[in-house]
């Protein structure tokens, strides 16, 4: 991507992969605690704390990287009318993920926290599709 240092794209992809991996590892515990399901596997408590910390730290890193994307990549793409639909979907999903994360941490009501946790889990899974769409279309247009 023009205007960014060489390490930026690998850091962005790495942060997104960290979020996907840590979220996938934490999902069974969310389902056990929030939906009261019985699942055959989930992380042990010590590992769960470490992965939850990695997920939170990765979320902060991802927010900083997306903020850096806003300053050049998003605004430039919007002005040039390139990939507006996939970019808008990605932006809205990332904002919703960030908002649902805050609600999970700070909701005083158990029902609201549970709803936010399920929304967060669903949005995290859903994000994979528009990200792939945006990435592949961007690489295709750059090659052409």
C-alpha positions in Angstrom: 0.0 0.0 0.0 1.3 3.4 -1.0 2.1 5.8 1.8 2.8 3.1 4.5 6.1 1.5 5.7 6.9 -2.0 4.6 6.0 -3.5 7.9 2.5 -2.0 7.9 0.6 -4.6 5.8 2.2 -7.6 7.6 1.4 -6.0 10.9 -2.2 -5.4 9.9 -2.7 -9.0 8.6 -0.9 -10.3 11.7 -3.1 -8.4 14.0 -6.2 -9.7 12.2 -4.9 -13.3 12.3 -4.2 -12.9 16.0 -7.7 -11.7 16.6 -9.2 -14.6 14.5 -7.1 -17.2 16.2 -7.5 -15.9 19.8 -11.2 -15.3 19.2 -11.6 -18.9 17.9 -9.8 -20.3 20.9 -12.0 -18.2 23.3 -15.3 -18.9 21.5 -16.0 -22.2 23.3 -15.6 -20.6 26.7 -18.0 -17.8 25.6 -20.6 -20.4 24.6 -20.2 -22.4 27.8 -20.4 -19.3 30.1 -22.9 -17.2 28.2 -25.2 -19.9 26.6 -24.6 -22.5 29.3 -23.8 -25.1 26.6 -21.8 -28.2 27.4 -18.9 -28.5 25.0 -16.2 -31.2 24.9 -13.3 -28.8 24.7 -12.3 -25.4 25.9 -9.1 -23.7 27.0 -7.9 -24.3 30.6 -8.3 -21.3 32.8 -4.6 -20.4 32.7 -4.4 -20.5 28.9 -7.7 -18.7 28.7 -6.4 -15.7 30.6 -3.3 -15.5 28.4 -5.4 -15.8 25.1 -7.9 -13.2 26.4 -5.0 -10.8 27.1 -3.6 -11.5 23.6 -7.1 -10.9 22.2 -7.5 -7.6 24.0 -3.9 -6.4 23.1 -4.5 -7.4 19.5 -7.7 -5.5 19.5 -5.9 -2.3 20.6 -3.2 -2.8 18.0 -5.8 -3.4 15.3 -7.6 -0.2 16.3 -4.4 1.7 16.0 -3.6 0.2 12.6 -7.2 0.8 11.3 -6.8 4.4 12.5 -3.7 4.7 10.4 -5.6 3.2 7.5 -8.2 6.0 7.9 -5.6 8.7 7.4 -4.5 7.6 3.9 -6.0 4.4 2.5 -9.7 4.8 3.4 -9.9 8.5 2.5 -8.0 8.1 -0.7 -10.0 5.1 -1.8 -13.3 6.9 -1.0 -12.3 9.9 -3.0 -11.3 7.8 -6.0 -14.5 5.8 -5.7 -12.6 2.5 -5.4 -14.1 -0.5 -3.5 -16.5 1.7 -1.5 -18.9 -1.2 -0.7 -16.4 -3.6 0.7 -14.5 -0.8 2.5 -17.7 0.5 4.0 -18.8 -3.0 5.2 -15.3 -3.5 6.7 -15.3 -0.2 8.4 -18.8 -0.7 9.9 -18.0 -4.2 11.0 -14.8 -3.1 12.7 -16.6 -0.3 14.5 -19.3 -2.7 15.6 -16.7 -5.1 16.9 -15.0 -2.4 18.9 -18.3 -1.2 20.3 -19.4 -4.7 21.2 -16.1 -5.3 22.9 -16.5 -2.3 25.1 -20.1 -3.4 26.0 -18.8 -6.9 26.9 -16.3 -5.4 29.3 -18.5 -2.7 30.8 -22.1 -3.8 30.6 -23.6 -3.9 34.1 -26.5 -6.0 33.0 -25.9 -9.7 32.3 -28.3 -10.0 29.5 -26.8 -7.0 27.6 -23.3 -8.5 28.1 -24.4 -11.8 26.8 -26.1 -10.2 23.7 -22.9 -8.2 23.1 -20.8 -11.3 23.4 -22.9 -13.2 20.8 -22.9 -10.2 18.5 -19.1 -9.9 18.9 -18.6 -13.5 18.1 -20.9 -13.4 15.0 -19.3 -10.1 13.7 -15.8 -11.5 14.2 -16.7 -14.6 12.0 -18.5 -12.4 9.5 -15.5 -10.1 9.1 -13.5 -12.8 7.3 -15.7 -12.6 4.2 -15.6 -8.9 3.4 -11.9 -8.7 4.4 -11.1 -11.4 1.8 -13.4 -9.8 -0.8 -11.7 -6.4 -0.2 -8.2 -7.8 -0.2 -8.6 -9.9 -3.4 -10.4 -7.2 -5.3 -7.7 -4.7 -4.3 -4.9 -7.0 -5.4 -6.7 -7.7 -8.7 -7.2 -4.1 -9.5 -3.6 -3.3 -8.7 -2.4 -6.1 -11.1 -4.6 -4.8 -13.9 
